[in-house]
Amino acid sequence: LGDAVRAYGVKLALENLGCKSELIAYSDDLDGLRKIPEGLDVKEENIGRRVSAIDDPLCDEHDSYGEHMSSLLLDGLNKLGIEYEHKTASQTYKDGLLTEQIHKILVNSKKIGDKIEELTGQQKFQTVLPYFPVCECDKLYTTESFEYIEDEKKVRYRCKDAEIGSNIIKGCGHEGEADITKGLGKLAWKVEFAARWQAFDIRFEAYGKDIMDSVKVNDWVSDEILGFPHPHHVKYEMFLDKGGKKISKSLGNVVTSQKWLTYGTPESILLLLYKRITGARELGFEDIPALMDEYNELENIYFGKTKVDNEAKLVKSKGLYEYVNLLRPPDHPSTHVSYRLLVELCKIFKD
């Protein structure tokens, strides 16, 4: 959600300057399940399978676990008023939108493998292709591609045991060929961003500090292999929970927009994401009262109820207020009551 909201702010700024722009909300539903998230009833044999091929363990309303997670993203964006075009990896590959890029990348796999080693020290792709076919056993991360048949656009692969984190995923031993035009496979992260950037004409994409090496490689692949100038980037650090741990779906400590909006407003989420992009921050639901009150203070400044002598602070505060309202600020201020006061009153008068 945070990636999409930040990118939407850039879209708004570009449109404010008279440029045409759109936000693509992309779901990586072809990614394989690396480990079972805490609290979910998912069988061990699903590790390594595409999340779009795993039954939804949370409810009966979606065809897959991947679709369920995508629905949470889209629901959050809708509730925040973010306009977007939604694309999924499974449909993108199935429709052949990346076939041209996959072909170019596989033809130049030797050069790319050497560059990956130079930039990151990872030697894996000097001996295998940066493409994961879906094996007949339906696993993704156990396949190892070792030859590209250019004239047939097919990849030869073998399915073998693979180590993912602390897990060893058993391969089935099958050897076969995968047609890159059929959508039953995906590029490795080290090159996939570049393929998407060219296919969708992406000009801006922020990224987290944790994937910085992958972005470096993708920038090079985009520029030198695909001939598409890589997009402008902004690097941000990850949100941490109040214990200082990285917030992650697999750890089960995600602060969802759905839960947040039970207690706070859409504007409080937008303020959290727009007020500062760089630097790691600890985040929890206990931050909601302060953000709610901060928004009210910004509104008072915007409508002149609170005087600010510092011109730079005044301009920054007004600009932030406008973006928190997605450049559609209200005509009049709302009535304000301290949210922190309301919380304290609720503690006293629980009934």
GUVEX-854917 format. One record per residue (C-alpha): residue number from 0; chain; z, x, y. Coordinates in steps of 0.02 Angstrom, whole numbers, padded with zeros to 5 digits, always signed. Layout:
{NUM, A, {Z, X, Y}}
...
This chain:
{0, A, {+00000, +00000, +00000}}
{1, A, {+00047, +00138, +00122}}
{2, A, {-00122, +00225, +00101}}
{3, A, {-00216, +00065, +00139}}
{4, A, {-00109, +00019, +00289}}
{5, A, {-00128, +00192, +00367}}
{6, A, {-00316, +00188, +00340}}
{7, A, {-00323, +00015, +00418}}
{8, A, {-00244, +00086, +00575}}
{9, A, {-00389, +00210, +00586}}
{10, A, {-00513, +00067, +00558}}
{11, A, {-00434, -00030, +00701}}
{12, A, {-00444, +00121, +00816}}
{13, A, {-00627, +00149, +00775}}
{14, A, {-00670, -00034, +00804}}
{15, A, {-00574, -00027, +00968}}
{16, A, {-00694, +00113, +01019}}
{17, A, {-00845, +00007, +00973}}
{18, A, {-00880, +00080, +00801}}
{19, A, {-00914, -00022, +00645}}
{20, A, {-00788, +00012, +00507}}
{21, A, {-00714, -00068, +00352}}
{22, A, {-00568, -00030, +00238}}
{23, A, {-00596, -00013, +00051}}
{24, A, {-00443, -00049, -00056}}
{25, A, {-00480, +00043, -00218}}
{26, A, {-00387, +00013, -00382}}
{27, A, {-00389, +00158, -00505}}
{28, A, {-00383, +00043, -00655}}
{29, A, {-00480, +00163, -00766}}
{30, A, {-00337, +00287, -00760}}
{31, A, {-00246, +00309, -00925}}
{32, A, {-00062, +00266, -00946}}
{33, A, {+00032, +00432, -00940}}
{34, A, {+00204, +00367, -00985}}
{35, A, {+00291, +00201, -01002}}
{36, A, {+00371, +00145, -00838}}
{37, A, {+00556, +00111, -00850}}
{38, A, {+00599, -00067, -00896}}
{39, A, {+00427, -00116, -00960}}
{40, A, {+00394, -00178, -01136}}
{41, A, {+00241, -00071, -01173}}
{42, A, {+00208, +00004, -01344}}
{43, A, {+00199, +00193, -01364}}
{44, A, {+00023, +00183, -01435}}
{45, A, {-00039, +00125, -01265}}
{46, A, {-00005, +00296, -01188}}
{47, A, {-00175, +00373, -01151}}
{48, A, {-00266, +00206, -01143}}
{49, A, {-00343, +00136, -00983}}
{50, A, {-00222, +00025, -00887}}
{51, A, {-00364, -00102, -00875}}
{52, A, {-00363, -00114, -01067}}
{53, A, {-00175, -00138, -01088}}
{54, A, {-00104, -00315, -01096}}
{55, A, {+00001, -00364, -00947}}
{56, A, {+00184, -00336, -00998}}
{57, A, {+00252, -00426, -00845}}
{58, A, {+00174, -00600, -00852}}
{59, A, {+00034, -00704, -00928}}
{60, A, {-00065, -00724, -00767}}
{61, A, {-00173, -00567, -00779}}
{62, A, {-00294, -00496, -00906}}
{63, A, {-00216, -00322, -00901}}
{64, A, {-00076, -00214, -00836}}
{65, A, {-00201, -00136, -00715}}
{66, A, {-00249, -00306, -00646}}
{67, A, {-00066, -00351, -00623}}
{68, A, {-00032, -00194, -00522}}
{69, A, {-00189, -00223, -00418}}
{70, A, {-00131, -00400, -00381}}
{71, A, {+00031, -00332, -00307}}
{72, A, {-00068, -00218, -00191}}
{73, A, {-00185, -00356, -00134}}
{74, A, {-00043, -00480, -00112}}
{75, A, {+00048, -00355, -00002}}
{76, A, {-00106, -00321, +00104}}
{77, A, {-00139, -00507, +00124}}
{78, A, {+00039, -00541, +00181}}
{79, A, {+00027, -00400, +00308}}
{80, A, {-00136, -00468, +00379}}
{81, A, {-00239, -00317, +00322}}
{82, A, {-00425, -00352, +00302}}
{83, A, {-00511, -00257, +00162}}
{84, A, {-00647, -00250, +00031}}
{85, A, {-00574, -00230, -00143}}
{86, A, {-00656, -00120, -00272}}
{87, A, {-00596, -00070, -00445}}
{88, A, {-00637, +00087, -00540}}
{89, A, {-00683, -00011, -00697}}
{90, A, {-00812, -00116, -00605}}
{91, A, {-00875, +00032, -00503}}
{92, A, {-00914, +00133, -00659}}
{93, A, {-00980, -00019, -00754}}
{94, A, {-01102, -00058, -00613}}
{95, A, {-01166, +00121, -00614}}
{96, A, {-01118, +00153, -00433}}
{97, A, {-01063, +00331, -00474}}
{98, A, {-01197, +00376, -00603}}
{99, A, {-01297, +00486, -00484}}
{100, A, {-01140, +00579, -00431}}
{101, A, {-01079, +00600, -00611}}
{102, A, {-01247, +00673, -00660}}
{103, A, {-01247, +00801, -00518}}
{104, A, {-01068, +00851, -00555}}
{105, A, {-01099, +00875, -00741}}
{106, A, {-01259, +00974, -00710}}
{107, A, {-01157, +01090, -00599}}
{108, A, {-01001, +01090, -00708}}
{109, A, {-01000, +01280, -00733}}
{110, A, {-01002, +01313, -00546}}
{111, A, {-00870, +01179, -00518}}
{112, A, {-00757, +01247, -00655}}
{113, A, {-00762, +01419, -00577}}
{114, A, {-00721, +01347, -00405}}
{115, A, {-00574, +01247, -00475}}
{116, A, {-00505, +01408, -00549}}
{117, A, {-00529, +01498, -00383}}
{118, A, {-00446, +01362, -00278}}
{119, A, {-00307, +01305, -00395}}
{120, A, {-00291, +01433, -00535}}
{121, A, {-00329, +01298, -00664}}
{122, A, {-00446, +01366, -00798}}
{123, A, {-00468, +01208, -00901}}
{124, A, {-00633, +01155, -00825}}
{125, A, {-00714, +01323, -00857}}
{126, A, {-00725, +01273, -01040}}
{127, A, {-00731, +01082, -01035}}
{128, A, {-00826, +00958, -00926}}
{129, A, {-00734, +00861, -00789}}
{130, A, {-00769, +00695, -00874}}
{131, A, {-00662, +00590, -00992}}
{132, A, {-00759, +00471, -01107}}
{133, A, {-00667, +00325, -01185}}
{134, A, {-00658, +00364, -01370}}
{135, A, {-00687, +00238, -01509}}
{136, A, {-00498, +00237, -01532}}
{137, A, {-00491, +00171, -01352}}
{138, A, {-00398, +00322, -01282}}
{139, A, {-00455, +00415, -01129}}
{140, A, {-00352, +00571, -01102}}
{141, A, {-00373, +00633, -01281}}
{142, A, {-00560, +00660, -01260}}
{143, A, {-00629, +00832, -01221}}
{144, A, {-00809, +00841, -01160}}
{145, A, {-00899, +01001, -01207}}
{146, A, {-01086, +00971, -01180}}
{147, A, {-01195, +00871, -01061}}
{148, A, {-01366, +00813, -01122}}
{149, A, {-01456, +00800, -00955}}
{150, A, {-01614, +00707, -01004}}
{151, A, {-01513, +00573, -01097}}
{152, A, {-01367, +00568, -00973}}
{153, A, {-01247, +00582, -01119}}
{154, A, {-01089, +00684, -01144}}
{155, A, {-01038, +00756, -01312}}
{156, A, {-00851, +00750, -01341}}
{157, A, {-00712, +00765, -01469}}
{158, A, {-00549, +00668, -01477}}
{159, A, {-00401, +00785, -01502}}
{160, A, {-00215, +00794, -01469}}
{161, A, {-00175, +00808, -01284}}
{162, A, {-00017, +00851, -01188}}
{163, A, {+00024, +00738, -01041}}
{164, A, {+00187, +00783, -00957}}
{165, A, {+00316, +00790, -01095}}
{166, A, {+00213, +00681, -01212}}
{167, A, {+00092, +00735, -01348}}
{168, A, {-00042, +00603, -01370}}
{169, A, {-00124, +00603, -01540}}
{170, A, {-00314, +00609, -01545}}
{171, A, {-00410, +00527, -01686}}
{172, A, {-00524, +00676, -01723}}
{173, A, {-00684, +00580, -01686}}
{174, A, {-00835, +00674, -01616}}
{175, A, {-00970, +00576, -01528}}
{176, A, {-01080, +00549, -01376}}
{177, A, {-01043, +00445, -01221}}
{178, A, {-01177, +00375, -01105}}
{179, A, {-01121, +00403, -00925}}
{180, A, {-01221, +00251, -00868}}
{181, A, {-01119, +00129, -00974}}
{182, A, {-00954, +00141, -00881}}
{183, A, {-00850, +00193, -01032}}
{184, A, {-00777, +00351, -00957}}
{185, A, {-00722, +00425, -00793}}
{186, A, {-00727, +00585, -00692}}
{187, A, {-00575, +00697, -00681}}
{188, A, {-00474, +00682, -00521}}
{189, A, {-00528, +00856, -00468}}
{190, A, {-00704, +00787, -00436}}
{191, A, {-00691, +00596, -00433}}
{192, A, {-00641, +00576, -00251}}
{193, A, {-00799, +00667, -00198}}
{194, A, {-00908, +00550, -00301}}
{195, A, {-00827, +00397, -00222}}
{196, A, {-00839, +00468, -00046}}
{197, A, {-01027, +00486, -00060}}
{198, A, {-01056, +00322, -00153}}
{199, A, {-00956, +00219, -00027}}
{200, A, {-00994, +00325, +00129}}
{201, A, {-00810, +00362, +00160}}
{202, A, {-00772, +00448, +00327}}
{203, A, {-00581, +00449, +00324}}
{204, A, {-00453, +00460, +00185}}
{205, A, {-00272, +00512, +00200}}
{206, A, {-00188, +00597, +00053}}
{207, A, {-00015, +00640, -00008}}
{208, A, {+00049, +00818, -00011}}
{209, A, {+00064, +00807, -00201}}
{210, A, {-00126, +00802, -00227}}
{211, A, {-00173, +00932, -00097}}
{212, A, {-00256, +01047, -00226}}
{213, A, {-00364, +00905, -00292}}
{214, A, {-00420, +00862, -00116}}
{215, A, {-00470, +01044, -00082}}
{216, A, {-00581, +01043, -00236}}
{217, A, {-00654, +00872, -00197}}
{218, A, {-00695, +00927, -00019}}
{219, A, {-00793, +01074, -00088}}
{220, A, {-00882, +00968, -00219}}
{221, A, {-00928, +00839, -00087}}
{222, A, {-00997, +00971, +00033}}
{223, A, {-01080, +01093, -00087}}
{224, A, {-01128, +00994, -00243}}
{225, A, {-01161, +00818, -00178}}
{226, A, {-01219, +00868, -00004}}
{227, A, {-01104, +00740, +00079}}
{228, A, {-00988, +00799, +00219}}
{229, A, {-00811, +00769, +00158}}
{230, A, {-00710, +00640, +00256}}
{231, A, {-00581, +00678, +00388}}
{232, A, {-00406, +00689, +00313}}
{233, A, {-00227, +00666, +00366}}
{234, A, {-00096, +00740, +00250}}
{235, A, {+00067, +00646, +00229}}
{236, A, {+00222, +00676, +00125}}
{237, A, {+00291, +00553, -00001}}
{238, A, {+00429, +00427, +00025}}
{239, A, {+00590, +00470, -00068}}
{240, A, {+00724, +00352, -00127}}
{241, A, {+00899, +00366, -00056}}
{242, A, {+00943, +00490, -00192}}
{243, A, {+00803, +00606, -00135}}
{244, A, {+00690, +00569, -00284}}
{245, A, {+00504, +00534, -00265}}
{246, A, {+00465, +00348, -00266}}
{247, A, {+00354, +00316, -00416}}
{248, A, {+00296, +00169, -00522}}
{249, A, {+00334, +00268, -00680}}
{250, A, {+00514, +00297, -00624}}
{251, A, {+00538, +00114, -00585}}
{252, A, {+00609, +00146, -00410}}
{253, A, {+00465, +00074, -00309}}
{254, A, {+00508, -00020, -00149}}
{255, A, {+00382, -00163, -00160}}
{256, A, {+00315, -00258, -00012}}
{257, A, {+00354, -00420, -00105}}
{258, A, {+00540, -00378, -00114}}
{259, A, {+00542, -00307, +00064}}
{260, A, {+00468, -00467, +00135}}
{261, A, {+00611, -00566, +00059}}
{262, A, {+00722, -00488, +00192}}
{263, A, {+00607, -00418, +00327}}
{264, A, {+00449, -00464, +00421}}
{265, A, {+00273, -00395, +00399}}
{266, A, {+00295, -00307, +00566}}
{267, A, {+00444, -00209, +00499}}
{268, A, {+00335, -00137, +00360}}
{269, A, {+00194, -00096, +00481}}
{270, A, {+00318, -00012, +00599}}
{271, A, {+00385, +00094, +00456}}
{272, A, {+00210, +00153, +00412}}
{273, A, {+00137, +00175, +00587}}
{274, A, {+00282, +00254, +00682}}
{275, A, {+00265, +00419, +00588}}
{276, A, {+00145, +00481, +00454}}
{277, A, {+00195, +00663, +00427}}
{278, A, {+00357, +00724, +00349}}
{279, A, {+00453, +00660, +00198}}
{280, A, {+00569, +00513, +00226}}
{281, A, {+00700, +00426, +00121}}
{282, A, {+00671, +00240, +00105}}
{283, A, {+00771, +00092, +00045}}
{284, A, {+00797, -00092, +00082}}
{285, A, {+00948, -00045, +00187}}
{286, A, {+00824, +00021, +00318}}
{287, A, {+00761, -00155, +00355}}
{288, A, {+00892, -00204, +00487}}
{289, A, {+00860, -00048, +00592}}
{290, A, {+00671, -00074, +00585}}
{291, A, {+00687, -00258, +00631}}
{292, A, {+00793, -00214, +00782}}
{293, A, {+00676, -00071, +00829}}
{294, A, {+00529, -00191, +00830}}
{295, A, {+00624, -00307, +00947}}
{296, A, {+00658, -00160, +01064}}
{297, A, {+00472, -00115, +01063}}
{298, A, {+00432, -00295, +01107}}
{299, A, {+00555, -00291, +01252}}
{300, A, {+00472, -00133, +01317}}
{301, A, {+00297, -00205, +01295}}
{302, A, {+00337, -00362, +01396}}
{303, A, {+00438, -00269, +01528}}
{304, A, {+00608, -00336, +01479}}
{305, A, {+00669, -00159, +01449}}
{306, A, {+00622, -00032, +01582}}
{307, A, {+00565, +00141, +01527}}
{308, A, {+00555, +00276, +01661}}
{309, A, {+00467, +00404, +01550}}
{310, A, {+00280, +00366, +01562}}
{311, A, {+00236, +00453, +01398}}
{312, A, {+00370, +00354, +01304}}
{313, A, {+00311, +00193, +01385}}
{314, A, {+00129, +00221, +01334}}
{315, A, {+00179, +00272, +01158}}
{316, A, {+00295, +00123, +01136}}
{317, A, {+00165, -00001, +01198}}
{318, A, {+00030, +00075, +01088}}
{319, A, {+00142, +00071, +00935}}
{320, A, {+00185, -00111, +00968}}
{321, A, {+00000, -00155, +00980}}
{322, A, {-00040, -00069, +00815}}
{323, A, {+00109, -00147, +00727}}
{324, A, {+00029, -00312, +00780}}
{325, A, {-00141, -00250, +00718}}
{326, A, {-00208, -00243, +00898}}
{327, A, {-00176, -00430, +00915}}
{328, A, {-00010, -00433, +01009}}
{329, A, {+00067, -00603, +01050}}
{330, A, {+00052, -00675, +01225}}
{331, A, {+00240, -00698, +01242}}
{332, A, {+00395, -00612, +01171}}
{333, A, {+00496, -00698, +01037}}
{334, A, {+00682, -00739, +01044}}
{335, A, {+00783, -00592, +00981}}
{336, A, {+00946, -00588, +00885}}
{337, A, {+01013, -00423, +00818}}
{338, A, {+00966, -00415, +00634}}
{339, A, {+01110, -00299, +00597}}
{340, A, {+01228, -00427, +00674}}
{341, A, {+01153, -00562, +00563}}
{342, A, {+01180, -00453, +00410}}
{343, A, {+01363, -00427, +00456}}
{344, A, {+01387, -00614, +00485}}
{345, A, {+01311, -00650, +00314}}
{346, A, {+01436, -00531, +00235}}
{347, A, {+01578, -00626, +00317}}
{348, A, {+01514, -00804, +00291}}
{349, A, {+01439, -00785, +00117}}
{350, A, {+01428, -00972, +00084}}
